[in-house]
Amino acid sequence: MKKVTRGLLLGRMQPVHNGHIQIIEKTLNYVDEVVIGIGSAQLSHELKDPFTAGERIMMLTQALDDYDIDPKRYYIIPIEDINRNALWVAQVKMLTPPFSKVYSGNPLVKRLFKEEGYETYQPELFDREVLSGTEIRYRILNDGDWKSLVPKATIEVIDEIDGVNRIKELSRKEISEK
């Protein structure tokens, strides 16, 4: 039986955008399969983290299907934060299929996995100033063009859950709490 090379790619994906799809496609050039960890899975309904893990999984699953990425080549796993950095890698390993490589732009994540003996890589980020969850959420909040930055599936999920109004209401809530 052929040994499968599997990588772990971690991101909050708040929301899933075109940069995420490009990174997944690029990562699949280096591994047979990728485990996509939906980070901070316990967070939702906050301005920085407006979407639930389930909503992000819907966005990503549908987008990967639209891009004809073979579902046999990826796993999507929600991963909660535990706020104990020394134990977090063990939690990730418990929740995921085995992997040998880690792809993350987060320096702490790379450090934690490197200390556990994993090969870590910085994924190539595409047009990072525009293709970022922060920028997309800002544009949604301010009625800017966000739809050109995300897959059709993300637009459909955000429409289905009334996500634009959710973000706007969360913004008003955070302003009133200050």
C-alpha positions in Angstrom: 0.0 0.0 0.0 1.3 3.4 -1.0 2.1 5.7 1.9 -0.1 8.8 1.7 1.5 12.2 2.3 -1.0 14.3 4.3 -0.7 17.9 5.3 -2.6 20.0 7.8 -3.7 23.4 6.8 -5.2 25.6 9.5 -7.3 28.8 9.2 -10.3 30.5 10.8 -11.9 31.1 7.4 -14.1 33.9 8.6 -15.4 33.8 5.8 -14.0 31.4 3.2 -12.4 33.5 0.4 -10.6 33.1 -2.9 -7.2 33.1 -1.1 -8.2 30.1 0.9 -9.1 28.2 -2.3 -5.8 29.1 -3.9 -3.9 28.0 -0.8 -5.7 24.7 -0.7 -5.1 24.1 -4.5 -1.4 25.0 -4.1 -1.0 22.8 -1.0 -2.5 19.8 -2.9 0.5 20.1 -5.3 2.8 19.0 -2.4 0.7 16.4 -0.5 -1.7 13.6 -1.5 -4.3 14.8 1.0 -4.9 17.8 3.1 -6.6 18.1 6.4 -8.3 21.5 6.6 -8.6 22.6 10.2 -11.4 25.2 10.7 -9.8 27.1 13.6 -11.4 28.7 16.5 -14.4 26.5 15.8 -16.1 27.4 19.1 -16.4 31.1 18.1 -19.3 32.7 16.3 -21.6 35.7 16.3 -18.7 38.1 17.1 -17.5 40.8 14.7 -14.1 39.1 14.2 -15.7 35.6 14.1 -19.2 36.1 12.8 -19.8 32.6 11.3 -20.2 29.3 13.0 -17.9 26.3 12.3 -20.8 24.6 10.5 -21.4 27.6 8.3 -17.7 27.8 7.4 -17.7 24.1 6.7 -20.7 24.6 4.3 -18.9 27.5 2.6 -15.7 25.5 2.1 -17.3 22.2 1.1 -19.5 23.8 -1.5 -16.6 26.0 -2.8 -14.2 23.0 -3.1 -17.0 21.2 -5.0 -17.4 24.2 -7.3 -13.7 24.2 -8.0 -13.7 20.5 -8.8 -11.3 19.6 -6.0 -11.6 15.8 -5.4 -13.3 15.2 -2.1 -11.1 12.1 -1.6 -8.1 14.5 -1.3 -9.3 16.5 1.7 -10.9 16.4 5.2 -12.5 19.3 6.9 -12.3 19.2 10.7 -13.5 21.9 13.1 -10.8 22.6 15.7 -11.6 24.5 18.9 -9.1 26.7 20.8 -8.3 25.4 24.2 -6.2 28.3 25.4 -3.4 26.0 26.6 -0.8 26.3 23.9 1.4 23.4 25.1 -1.6 21.1 24.9 -3.2 22.4 21.7 -1.1 20.3 19.2 -2.2 17.1 21.1 -5.8 18.2 20.7 -5.4 18.8 17.0 -3.8 15.4 16.6 -6.7 13.7 18.5 -9.2 15.3 16.2 -7.6 14.7 12.8 -6.3 12.0 10.6 -2.5 11.6 10.9 -0.4 14.2 9.0 3.3 14.9 8.6 3.4 18.5 7.3 1.7 21.6 8.7 0.8 24.7 6.6 0.1 27.9 8.5 0.7 31.6 8.3 0.4 31.9 12.1 3.9 32.0 13.7 2.6 30.5 17.0 1.0 27.6 15.2 4.2 26.9 13.3 6.2 27.1 16.5 4.0 24.7 18.4 4.0 22.1 15.7 7.8 22.5 15.0 8.4 21.8 18.7 6.5 18.6 18.3 8.7 17.6 15.4 6.5 18.5 12.4 7.7 20.0 9.2 6.1 23.4 9.0 5.5 25.6 5.9 4.3 29.1 5.3 1.7 28.8 2.5 2.0 31.3 -0.3 -0.5 34.0 0.4 -2.3 35.5 -2.6 -3.1 39.2 -2.7 -3.1 39.3 1.1 -4.0 43.0 1.4 -7.4 42.3 -0.2 -7.9 38.5 0.3 -8.3 38.5 4.0 -11.2 37.8 6.3 -10.7 41.2 8.0 -10.9 43.1 4.7 -14.0 41.1 3.5 -15.8 41.6 6.8 -14.9 45.4 6.6 -16.4 45.5 3.1 -19.5 43.7 4.1 -20.0 46.1 7.1 -19.5 49.1 4.8 -21.5 47.9 1.8 -18.3 47.6 -0.3 -17.6 45.0 -3.0 -16.9 41.8 -1.1 -18.5 39.3 -3.5 -15.7 39.5 -6.0 -13.3 38.2 -3.2 -15.1 35.1 -2.3 -16.3 31.9 -4.0 -19.9 31.8 -5.2 -20.6 29.2 -2.4 -19.6 31.7 0.3 -22.0 34.3 -1.1 -24.8 31.7 -1.1 -24.2 30.6 2.5 -23.9 34.2 3.7 -27.2 35.0 1.9 -28.9 31.9 3.3 -28.0 32.8 6.9 -28.6 36.6 6.5 -24.9 37.0 7.3 -24.6 40.6 6.0 -27.2 41.7 8.6 -25.6 39.5 11.2 -22.3 41.4 10.8 -24.0 44.8 10.8 -25.9 43.9 14.0 -22.8 42.6 15.6 -21.0 45.9 14.8 -23.8 47.9 16.5 -23.7 45.6 19.5 -19.9 46.1 19.9 -20.2 49.9 19.5 -22.9 50.0 22.2 -20.8 47.9 24.6 -17.9 50.5 24.5 
